[in-house]
Amino acid sequence: MSHWPWFAVALLGAYHGIDPSMGWLFAVALGLQERSRAKLIESLFPIAAGHLLSVGLVVALIAWAQAVTASQWLRPAGAAILILFGIFRLVKPRAHPRWVAMRVRMPELALWSFLMASAHGAGLMLFPILMDLPMPAGMHHRMPGFALHGHPTVLQGIAVVLVHTGSMLIVMGGISIAVYEWIGLAILRSAWINLETIWAAALIAAGMLALAI
Amino acid sequence: MALWKPDQTFYPSPRMAMQAPPEKHAFVVAFNPTAQNGKPDALCVLDLDPKSPTYGTVVGRTEMPNAGDELHHFGWNACSAALCPYAPHPHVERRYFIVPGLRSSRIHIIDTKPDPRSPKIVKVIEPEELAARSGYSRPHTIHCGPDAIYMSALGAPNGDGPGGVVLLDHESFDVLGRWEVNRGPQFLAYDFWWHLGYDVAITSEWGTPNMIENGVVPDLLLSNQYGHSIHLWDLRRRRHLQAIDLGAENQMALELRPAHDPTRAYGFVGVVISTKDLSASIWVWHRDGGQWAVRKVIEIPAEPADESQLPPALKPFKAVPPIITDINLSLDDRMLYISCWGTGDMHQYDVSDPFHPKRTGTVRIGGIVSRAPHPKAGGPVNGGPQMLELSRDGKRIYVSNSLYGSWDAQFYPEGIKGWVAKLDANPTGGLTLDREFFVTFEGERPHQIRLEGGDASSDSYCYP
């Protein structure tokens, strides 16, 4: 059986790990402000936790929808949400929560990350992948996917969230430590390409893909 | 329009901004002191490219739609603060100026692209709208923040207090409203800036519009009624934290220059005049345990003068006060520049140790008594170094000579002839006059100068 959905889940996590506005840059800033690498590393975990919560919520919502709605509606509805959200991100690329500042407590940092990931639609992007995860052996659902009842599929959902966030944390940690220790923030001026537009386009494409498959 | 890469004039840290290429244009507002003639104020563009045939001349000019605005300070829509990690928007452009009229309270949004030599007015916010949405009037300092544009205002629409800070949306430029949630004892307003690394804002005090618009009121000054405190605020929660009184005799605590390095929690404030001895002073605010404290670190004395050489307002004192009206701090937090509009001196101090500044250079141009000549003017000039702007690399200083219409008339009653001069600074100590650079303004007076791409008082940084 193909492993591509898991690679895709991990790749999306890595993408959020690379995006400076999703957290690594904040961790570097907090580390630089205190001149402490320990502070940087400490900051990575609440950022990952907030991201996990945001993605987990979306995955749980999809699972719940799978459990309670007629399955033939789920795919078009999810796809429509993806496309509409993508259009929103294209039209308002800089819409993000205006909350907190440089002096953050760790729970606030987690909430900030949750808000940023949610406003970004981080979890939404998992929808097409979730729809195509292979049905675990022994399950007799009408459609492949997973539901709240039935342990293997709940575990599958949890695994998706963990793989995604784990991948994000590893990439985010690597980049932030490399930037803090060796590369320096001048890299932002050349390497910080406008991911917002790419991301918005990707959301729309993923919505279309979910419809097409 | 969103960019694909961050605006190349944004720098993560002030240290990196010092590597920026030299500026090619300056923008300077020119104020018409005789607004009765119906001629509006203008935003002028100076050519600063030494290789250009029009170097050192006015190459662009955008007139305001109305006369009598009294353009004064202005600032950018976006700057390096857009790179701050908690609300990043690195792909916006440094492009628009927010240009308020200090007297009219009318705010102009001016586009400097695609041709910086012909800026275009794209939006005008009328004073009624500013008043209705914020309760404030007489807009002054503009700073591009991480999440909005912040603008200080001297008072209420009726000319009384309190003055405070207004937020503008950094995309639509709509007036969002009053910034303060809890202003505590703060009533007078003037300048506004922050320590982004500490979530702390600082405000200073001049006077309400009624106290300043018809000139400095001697009775108010001699009874120490003008502002003499600075205020520290929780920038995030918008609450007053602490007022620090510099002492009632230290009248008019104006320009605030916090350290550019966001990890440094100190800054400099200039006091215009002491009613004890007419001296002017520079103070450092700094963290002291959990509180903030101030210390006077520079005092510049008045110079004795013959009564016959003094304007009526100063005759009784038989001295020229230095009158510190503007200060500026180099991006490495090393050099502090001080304009003494009364004596005509521009000082450079090494403030590597902020508590023990060392004077490293002085140049005199104009001055109430000295009228020190500029070689290019071919004789004495009037007014004195006032608004000063420093290039990001810390090597060039541009300075204009007008303070504020009604106050110009009291200290230079013959009428200030507007000019912009340039000084060359050695970033490690030393200051000389550029004998070739001297821009004059006919019937107009230049005030704040902003440099293309940013300068030493335009940007804030979230990374050291």
HADDOCK unambig.tbl for C-alpha pairs under 7 A between the chains (distance, minus, plus):
assign (segid A and resid 21 and name CA) (segid B and resid 85 and name CA) 6.59 0.50 0.50
assign (segid A and resid 21 and name CA) (segid B and resid 88 and name CA) 6.23 0.50 0.50
assign (segid A and resid 25 and name CA) (segid B and resid 85 and name CA) 5.69 0.50 0.50
assign (segid A and resid 26 and name CA) (segid B and resid 85 and name CA) 4.76 0.50 0.50
assign (segid A and resid 26 and name CA) (segid B and resid 86 and name CA) 6.41 0.50 0.50
assign (segid A and resid 29 and name CA) (segid B and resid 85 and name CA) 6.96 0.50 0.50
assign (segid A and resid 29 and name CA) (segid B and resid 463 and name CA) 6.09 0.50 0.50
assign (segid A and resid 32 and name CA) (segid B and resid 463 and name CA) 6.84 0.50 0.50
assign (segid A and resid 32 and name CA) (segid B and resid 464 and name CA) 6.89 0.50 0.50
assign (segid A and resid 33 and name CA) (segid B and resid 197 and name CA) 6.74 0.50 0.50
assign (segid A and resid 33 and name CA) (segid B and resid 263 and name CA) 5.52 0.50 0.50
assign (segid A and resid 94 and name CA) (segid B and resid 89 and name CA) 6.47 0.50 0.50
assign (segid A and resid 98 and name CA) (segid B and resid 87 and name CA) 6.42 0.50 0.50
assign (segid A and resid 98 and name CA) (segid B and resid 147 and name CA) 6.56 0.50 0.50
assign (segid A and resid 100 and name CA) (segid B and resid 236 and name CA) 6.68 0.50 0.50
assign (segid A and resid 101 and name CA) (segid B and resid 86 and name CA) 6.15 0.50 0.50
assign (segid A and resid 101 and name CA) (segid B and resid 199 and name CA) 6.47 0.50 0.50
assign (segid A and resid 101 and name CA) (segid B and resid 236 and name CA) 6.40 0.50 0.50
assign (segid A and resid 102 and name CA) (segid B and resid 196 and name CA) 6.81 0.50 0.50
assign (segid A and resid 102 and name CA) (segid B and resid 197 and name CA) 5.60 0.50 0.50
assign (segid A and resid 102 and name CA) (segid B and resid 198 and name CA) 6.61 0.50 0.50
assign (segid A and resid 102 and name CA) (segid B and resid 199 and name CA) 6.27 0.50 0.50
assign (segid A and resid 103 and name CA) (segid B and resid 198 and name CA) 6.23 0.50 0.50
assign (segid A and resid 103 and name CA) (segid B and resid 199 and name CA) 6.34 0.50 0.50
assign (segid A and resid 185 and name CA) (segid B and resid 12 and name CA) 6.48 0.50 0.50
assign (segid A and resid 186 and name CA) (segid B and resid 12 and name CA) 6.75 0.50 0.50
assign (segid A and resid 189 and name CA) (segid B and resid 6 and name CA) 5.78 0.50 0.50
assign (segid A and resid 189 and name CA) (segid B and resid 8 and name CA) 6.57 0.50 0.50
assign (segid A and resid 190 and name CA) (segid B and resid 5 and name CA) 6.51 0.50 0.50
assign (segid A and resid 192 and name CA) (segid B and resid 5 and name CA) 6.07 0.50 0.50
assign (segid A and resid 192 and name CA) (segid B and resid 6 and name CA) 6.54 0.50 0.50
assign (segid A and resid 193 and name CA) (segid B and resid 4 and name CA) 5.44 0.50 0.50
assign (segid A and resid 193 and name CA) (segid B and resid 5 and name CA) 4.74 0.50 0.50
assign (segid A and resid 194 and name CA) (segid B and resid 3 and name CA) 6.95 0.50 0.50
assign (segid A and resid 194 and name CA) (segid B and resid 4 and name CA) 4.84 0.50 0.50
assign (segid A and resid 194 and name CA) (segid B and resid 5 and name CA) 6.06 0.50 0.50
assign (segid A and resid 194 and name CA) (segid B and resid 91 and name CA) 6.61 0.50 0.50
